Amino acid sequence: MATFQYIAKDSAGNETRGTVEAGDRNSAIAAVRAKGLLPTALGEVKSSSLAKPQKAAKGNVPDKKKSGLNRDIKINIKLPNWLQGKIKTKVLTQFTRQLATLVNAGLPLMRGLEVLKRQMKDQRMLEALTGISDNIAAGGTFSESLTAYPKIFDHLYVNMVKAGEAGGVLEVVLGRLAEFAEKSEKIKNKVKGAMIYPCVVLFAAIGITAFLLVAVIPKFQQVFQDMLGGAALPPITQFVIDASGFVQNNGLQILIGVVAVIVILKVIGRTEKGAYFFDVLKLKMPVTGTLTQRSAVSKFTRTLGTLLSSGVPILQSLTITRDTTGNRVLTSAIQNVHDSVKEGESMTQPLSQCKVFPPMVVSMVEVGEETGALADMLTRIANTYDDEVDNAVAGMTAAIEPALIIVLAVVVGTIVIAMFLPMVKIIGSVSGAGA
């Protein structure tokens, strides 16, 4: 029997360390897993390093340099901290789609992972695949190996893979995951694309206005003083000049104020009540509220439908969907749905009470429950609302773009007119003096 030193994660994701006695490496991994832990590193401890075996038996790990852990340990699924960041959705989607194709073609999972490792260019994903392959080779399951990389594979991904493994339909689940990610990314890109032009116009309006107030208006002000000899200016001209002076004299204070407001809003948004208020506000905004609501409905129904069709139990599916909504109003509604289903009741009443889901959606969910085709009905709702999101994006763009252009025209036009009115008076006085 040999002594193996391990680093593992418990069910809550906390790291723990200790030692086990086993005949070989695979037996040691099995012993660690029997404790309900997921080993992330394992190495045999040389007899010379066991200076204090009693303490080691209690789970205290000797210093790595003294114990030889650095020499013998083999990292199975542990990533360095700097690799724990999120990767691009496109990379994950491409990996999922390719793995589904390989598994569906009859390749074993390990062989498919090796093929994808050779062509993976993203370093973080490559490190993750290496760790996952090592852990599967050591006796772990695919879904358990994914849990070591929560920044790459979220709860939705892991639980769907787990359901696919349990039902023997991993390739089907991977295909659904890829389709889900592709459609979610498509909607997100449409919303981002629709906001590019309005943002450009808005920043242009702010930049042009600031330039006119800081650089152009002061020069006109000096001309007016010289040519009119201190005569009263038209009210609109005086207003623009006063605004210019305020911006010049208080530019730093204005900048600090803007930053302070942003910071305060961020701080409020981190509180439970503040975050809930902002999420309600997102759903109630005149132009963007419709888009936010339809996006939320589409995401909820697609996520829940994908989980149910993959074999994930309804309560677990609702929990996962609740944690991935991104909107606290919807999170609260899904929690009420979860509690209702847990008590053996219907989903429709809590869905209708939250005022987020249109009556048509609630009715379709009710029909899906009654007919036993809830997963299929949810997928149909999601497809319908994907089209609704497209229409909402088009409508929002059509409303925002001309509004911003009008605002820019009014601001710049007001400044131009304000500067033109005194020029008329100056031209008139010059013409009168010449006559």
ROKEKE-631568 format. One record per residue (C-alpha): x, y, z. Coordinates in nm, 3 decimals. Layout:
residues N
R        c1        c2        c3
R         X         Y         Z
...
end
This chain:
residues 435
R        c1        c2        c3
R     0.000     0.000     0.000
R     0.121     0.349    -0.085
R     0.023     0.690     0.050
R    -0.124     0.936    -0.198
R    -0.167     1.303    -0.137
R    -0.467     1.468    -0.306
R    -0.626     1.803    -0.376
R    -0.999     1.780    -0.443
R    -1.323     1.979    -0.458
R    -1.635     1.907    -0.257
R    -1.992     1.940    -0.382
R    -1.989     2.313    -0.301
R    -1.677     2.370    -0.509
R    -1.449     2.426    -0.206
R    -1.095     2.294    -0.224
R    -0.985     2.033     0.029
R    -0.663     1.840     0.079
R    -0.567     1.515     0.243
R    -0.404     1.172     0.204
R    -0.534     0.823     0.128
R    -0.383     0.476     0.138
R    -0.417     0.276    -0.183
R    -0.245     0.011    -0.390
R    -0.216     0.223    -0.705
R    -0.313     0.557    -0.854
R    -0.654     0.446    -0.987
R    -0.746     0.296    -0.650
R    -0.645     0.622    -0.479
R    -0.868     0.822    -0.716
R    -1.155     0.581    -0.644
R    -1.097     0.624    -0.270
R    -1.111     1.003    -0.298
R    -1.424     0.986    -0.510
R    -1.581     0.753    -0.250
R    -1.556     1.042    -0.003
R    -1.780     1.249    -0.228
R    -1.489     1.456    -0.356
R    -1.374     1.536    -0.710
R    -0.993     1.495    -0.729
R    -0.813     1.772    -0.912
R    -0.457     1.667    -0.825
R    -0.304     1.345    -0.696
R     0.050     1.232    -0.627
R     0.222     0.954    -0.442
R     0.404     1.069    -0.129
R     0.753     0.924    -0.086
R     0.823     0.758     0.244
R     1.100     1.009     0.322
R     0.851     1.296     0.310
R     0.616     1.144     0.570
R     0.790     1.299     0.865
R     0.463     1.338     1.054
R     0.233     1.056     0.944
R    -0.017     1.115     1.223
R    -0.091     1.468     1.103
R    -0.100     1.359     0.743
R    -0.361     1.097     0.827
R    -0.583     1.373     0.964
R    -0.576     1.551     0.631
R    -0.292     1.800     0.685
R    -0.080     1.826     0.372
R     0.298     1.867     0.414
R     0.477     2.145     0.235
R     0.488     2.068    -0.138
R     0.859     2.126    -0.167
R     0.932     1.890     0.123
R     0.678     1.623     0.034
R     0.764     1.585    -0.329
R     0.411     1.674    -0.435
R     0.540     1.902    -0.709
R     0.749     1.619    -0.854
R     0.486     1.347    -0.842
R     0.157     1.529    -0.876
R    -0.028     1.520    -1.205
R    -0.279     1.794    -1.257
R    -0.593     1.633    -1.390
R    -0.849     1.908    -1.422
R    -0.712     2.206    -1.231
R    -0.664     2.524    -1.429
R    -0.444     2.815    -1.322
R    -0.641     3.110    -1.186
R    -0.575     3.323    -1.492
R    -0.732     3.056    -1.709
R    -1.055     3.053    -1.511
R    -1.206     3.344    -1.705
R    -1.486     3.312    -1.954
R    -1.411     3.215    -2.310
R    -1.590     3.335    -2.619
R    -1.930     3.181    -2.675
R    -1.829     3.107    -3.034
R    -1.542     2.885    -2.914
R    -1.765     2.687    -2.677
R    -2.041     2.654    -2.936
R    -1.798     2.532    -3.202
R    -1.648     2.278    -2.961
R    -1.991     2.149    -2.860
R    -2.110     2.117    -3.220
R    -1.794     1.935    -3.329
R    -1.797     1.699    -3.032
R    -2.163     1.617    -3.098
R    -2.078     1.536    -3.460
R    -1.785     1.313    -3.362
R    -1.978     1.124    -3.096
R    -2.276     1.086    -3.329
R    -2.039     0.941    -3.591
R    -1.947     0.662    -3.349
R    -1.617     0.790    -3.207
R    -1.563     0.724    -2.836
R    -1.577     1.035    -2.618
R    -1.206     1.023    -2.533
R    -1.112     0.989    -2.898
R    -1.335     1.282    -2.988
R    -1.174     1.500    -2.719
R    -0.827     1.412    -2.847
R    -0.925     1.507    -3.201
R    -1.060     1.842    -3.085
R    -0.756     1.910    -2.867
R    -0.527     1.886    -3.168
R    -0.717     2.155    -3.356
R    -0.810     2.381    -3.063
R    -0.644     2.723    -3.091
R    -0.791     2.886    -2.781
R    -0.536     2.826    -2.505
R    -0.786     2.831    -2.218
R    -1.013     2.582    -2.389
R    -0.715     2.362    -2.475
R    -0.605     2.354    -2.110
R    -0.961     2.269    -2.006
R    -0.987     1.984    -2.258
R    -0.654     1.844    -2.143
R    -0.771     1.844    -1.781
R    -1.107     1.691    -1.874
R    -0.940     1.414    -2.076
R    -0.702     1.333    -1.790
R    -0.986     1.313    -1.540
R    -1.197     1.087    -1.764
R    -0.893     0.862    -1.816
R    -0.859     0.841    -1.437
R    -1.215     0.712    -1.402
R    -1.427     1.029    -1.385
R    -1.736     1.100    -1.589
R    -1.759     1.372    -1.852
R    -2.013     1.576    -1.657
R    -1.810     1.558    -1.334
R    -1.499     1.669    -1.520
R    -1.683     1.974    -1.654
R    -1.765     2.096    -1.302
R    -1.398     2.189    -1.247
R    -1.440     2.467    -1.505
R    -1.750     2.666    -1.396
R    -1.637     2.976    -1.588
R    -1.644     2.776    -1.912
R    -1.921     2.519    -1.856
R    -2.216     2.659    -1.659
R    -2.484     2.470    -1.464
R    -2.702     2.441    -1.772
R    -2.424     2.279    -1.973
R    -2.315     2.040    -1.696
R    -2.665     1.922    -1.605
R    -2.762     1.862    -1.966
R    -2.446     1.657    -2.021
R    -2.522     1.464    -1.704
R    -2.873     1.389    -1.830
R    -2.734     1.285    -2.168
R    -2.488     1.046    -2.002
R    -2.762     0.895    -1.786
R    -2.993     0.845    -2.083
R    -2.724     0.730    -2.326
R    -2.802     1.016    -2.565
R    -2.497     1.234    -2.514
R    -2.464     1.318    -2.883
R    -2.827     1.437    -2.893
R    -2.781     1.655    -2.586
R    -2.460     1.804    -2.721
R    -2.640     1.889    -3.043
R    -2.917     2.061    -2.847
R    -2.661     2.251    -2.643
R    -2.490     2.374    -2.958
R    -2.823     2.477    -3.111
R    -2.923     2.653    -2.789
R    -2.595     2.846    -2.774
R    -2.613     2.939    -3.142
R    -2.965     3.079    -3.116
R    -2.889     3.263    -2.791
R    -2.579     3.420    -2.945
R    -2.775     3.513    -3.256
R    -3.031     3.704    -3.052
R    -2.760     3.873    -2.846
R    -2.572     3.983    -3.158
R    -2.889     4.124    -3.312
R    -2.953     4.337    -3.005
R    -2.592     4.456    -2.994
R    -2.594     4.531    -3.366
R    -2.914     4.731    -3.334
R    -2.760     4.947    -3.061
R    -2.438     5.032    -3.247
R    -2.582     5.308    -3.468
R    -2.781     5.482    -3.189
R    -2.475     5.477    -2.963
R    -2.256     5.625    -3.237
R    -2.509     5.903    -3.298
R    -2.541     5.971    -2.924
R    -2.165     5.997    -2.871
R    -2.137     6.215    -3.180
R    -2.404     6.449    -3.044
R    -2.229     6.475    -2.709
R    -1.889     6.528    -2.872
R    -2.010     6.793    -3.118
R    -2.201     6.980    -2.848
R    -1.902     6.977    -2.613
R    -1.671     7.099    -2.891
R    -1.903     7.386    -2.983
R    -1.948     7.493    -2.622
R    -1.579     7.478    -2.533
R    -1.400     7.583    -2.853
R    -1.641     7.774    -3.079
R    -1.880     7.972    -2.858
R    -1.605     8.159    -2.665
R    -1.469     8.300    -2.992
R    -1.812     8.423    -3.097
R    -1.858     8.571    -2.751
R    -1.542     8.778    -2.793
R    -1.657     8.898    -3.136
R    -1.995     9.002    -2.995
R    -1.831     9.199    -2.714
R    -1.602     9.382    -2.956
R    -1.865     9.454    -3.221
R    -2.169     9.529    -3.006
R    -1.994     9.715    -2.730
R    -2.166     9.534    -2.446
R    -2.519     9.562    -2.592
R    -2.777     9.311    -2.478
R    -2.780     8.984    -2.665
R    -3.088     8.785    -2.768
R    -3.208     8.556    -2.485
R    -3.126     8.237    -2.674
R    -2.774     8.363    -2.749
R    -2.719     8.461    -2.386
R    -2.840     8.118    -2.274
R    -2.594     7.939    -2.505
R    -2.307     8.164    -2.393
R    -2.395     8.104    -2.026
R    -2.403     7.727    -2.092
R    -2.063     7.753    -2.260
R    -1.920     7.942    -1.963
R    -2.064     7.688    -1.720
R    -1.907     7.397    -1.908
R    -1.569     7.572    -1.930
R    -1.562     7.673    -1.564
R    -1.703     7.350    -1.425
R    -1.579     7.087    -1.670
R    -1.395     6.887    -1.404
R    -1.690     6.902    -1.164
R    -1.924     6.785    -1.442
R    -1.694     6.492    -1.519
R    -1.668     6.402    -1.151
R    -2.045     6.427    -1.118
R    -2.105     6.195    -1.413
R    -1.857     5.942    -1.274
R    -2.012     5.971    -0.927
R    -2.362     5.907    -1.064
R    -2.239     5.600    -1.254
R    -2.062     5.467    -0.943
R    -2.367     5.529    -0.723
R    -2.593     5.350    -0.970
R    -2.347     5.060    -0.981
R    -2.342     5.038    -0.601
R    -2.721     5.053    -0.581
R    -2.741     4.788    -0.853
R    -2.534     4.552    -0.637
R    -2.790     4.561    -0.356
R    -3.082     4.321    -0.368
R    -3.353     4.588    -0.371
R    -3.161     4.812    -0.611
R    -3.095     4.528    -0.855
R    -3.460     4.427    -0.843
R    -3.567     4.788    -0.908
R    -3.340     4.815    -1.211
R    -3.464     4.482    -1.346
R    -3.823     4.605    -1.313
R    -3.720     4.928    -1.485
R    -3.569     4.734    -1.775
R    -3.905     4.565    -1.833
R    -4.101     4.893    -1.806
R    -3.888     5.118    -2.030
R    -4.097     5.272    -2.310
R    -3.887     5.160    -2.608
R    -3.649     4.890    -2.482
R    -3.890     4.731    -2.233
R    -4.070     4.529    -2.499
R    -3.742     4.396    -2.632
R    -3.622     4.304    -2.282
R    -3.948     4.125    -2.203
R    -3.952     3.926    -2.525
R    -3.585     3.833    -2.486
R    -3.652     3.716    -2.130
R    -3.950     3.504    -2.238
R    -3.752     3.355    -2.526
R    -3.454     3.268    -2.304
R    -3.670     3.118    -2.029
R    -3.878     2.899    -2.260
R    -3.582     2.785    -2.468
R    -3.370     2.700    -2.164
R    -3.648     2.514    -1.984
R    -3.761     2.337    -2.302
R    -3.406     2.227    -2.385
R    -3.352     2.090    -2.034
R    -3.682     1.902    -2.026
R    -3.633     1.753    -2.372
R    -3.287     1.635    -2.262
R    -3.431     1.438    -1.971
R    -3.353     1.673    -1.681
R    -3.624     1.650    -1.410
R    -3.871     1.939    -1.400
R    -3.770     2.074    -1.056
R    -3.400     2.061    -1.141
R    -3.472     2.224    -1.477
R    -3.659     2.508    -1.308
R    -3.373     2.559    -1.063
R    -3.116     2.578    -1.343
R    -3.338     2.810    -1.548
R    -3.393     3.032    -1.244
R    -3.019     3.072    -1.197
R    -2.956     3.164    -1.560
R    -3.231     3.420    -1.627
R    -3.025     3.732    -1.552
R    -3.337     3.920    -1.438
R    -3.454     3.914    -1.076
R    -3.818     3.968    -1.163
R    -3.808     3.655    -1.375
R    -3.600     3.474    -1.112
R    -3.868     3.542    -0.851
R    -4.140     3.424    -1.089
R    -3.955     3.100    -1.169
R    -3.898     3.037    -0.799
R    -4.275     3.065    -0.747
R    -4.326     2.823    -1.035
R    -4.075     2.584    -0.876
R    -4.255     2.599    -0.541
R    -4.590     2.546    -0.712
R    -4.471     2.241    -0.906
R    -4.303     2.104    -0.592
R    -4.643     2.111    -0.421
R    -4.796     1.925    -0.715
R    -4.968     2.227    -0.865
R    -4.962     2.383    -1.211
R    -4.707     2.624    -1.358
R    -4.967     2.855    -1.508
R    -5.086     3.046    -1.200
R    -4.744     3.175    -1.084
R    -4.650     3.253    -1.445
R    -4.961     3.467    -1.492
R    -4.913     3.646    -1.158
R    -4.565     3.781    -1.236
R    -4.697     3.999    -1.525
R    -4.389     3.923    -1.736
R    -4.535     3.644    -1.948
R    -4.810     3.738    -2.195
R    -5.141     3.549    -2.166
R    -5.064     3.360    -2.488
R    -4.747     3.214    -2.334
R    -4.930     3.114    -2.016
R    -5.204     2.947    -2.220
R    -4.954     2.751    -2.429
R    -4.772     2.634    -2.115
R    -5.104     2.522    -1.971
R    -5.183     2.326    -2.286
R    -4.834     2.172    -2.278
R    -4.887     2.056    -1.919
R    -5.226     1.908    -1.995
R    -5.109     1.722    -2.306
R    -4.775     1.608    -2.163
R    -4.585     1.790    -2.436
R    -4.449     2.076    -2.227
R    -4.095     2.059    -2.365
R    -4.217     2.076    -2.725
R    -4.456     2.360    -2.644
R    -4.183     2.560    -2.473
R    -3.958     2.519    -2.775
R    -4.236     2.645    -3.001
R    -4.286     2.948    -2.777
R    -3.913     3.019    -2.791
R    -3.911     3.001    -3.171
R    -4.209     3.235    -3.187
R    -4.048     3.484    -2.952
R    -3.722     3.474    -3.141
R    -3.918     3.622    -3.429
R    -4.080     3.867    -3.187
R    -3.734     3.976    -3.072
R    -3.635     4.038    -3.435
R    -3.942     4.257    -3.478
R    -3.874     4.437    -3.150
R    -3.514     4.506    -3.252
R    -3.631     4.647    -3.584
R    -3.896     4.858    -3.412
R    -3.655     4.988    -3.151
R    -3.401     5.081    -3.415
R    -3.667     5.255    -3.620
R    -3.775     5.458    -3.316
R    -3.436     5.543    -3.165
R    -3.240     5.640    -3.476
R    -3.463     5.927    -3.597
R    -3.517     6.045    -3.239
R    -3.142     6.079    -3.182
R    -3.095     6.251    -3.517
R    -3.371     6.500    -3.426
R    -3.210     6.564    -3.087
R    -2.872     6.622    -3.252
R    -3.029     6.855    -3.510
R    -3.214     7.052    -3.240
R    -2.903     7.095    -3.024
R    -2.669     7.194    -3.306
R    -2.941     7.401    -3.475
R    -3.011     7.591    -3.153
R    -2.643     7.678    -3.114
R    -2.616     7.788    -3.478
R    -2.928     8.008    -3.457
R    -2.810     8.153    -3.126
R    -2.484     8.258    -3.288
R    -2.652     8.382    -3.606
R    -2.898     8.626    -3.444
R    -2.634     8.869    -3.309
R    -2.454     8.848    -3.644
R    -2.767     8.992    -3.810
R    -2.760     9.284    -3.569
R    -2.388     9.337    -3.632
R    -2.434     9.328    -4.011
R    -2.722     9.573    -3.980
R    -2.517     9.816    -3.771
R    -2.224     9.795    -4.009
R    -2.451     9.855    -4.308
R    -2.610    10.155    -4.134
R    -2.270    10.307    -4.052
R    -2.156    10.263    -4.414
R    -2.464    10.439    -4.545
end
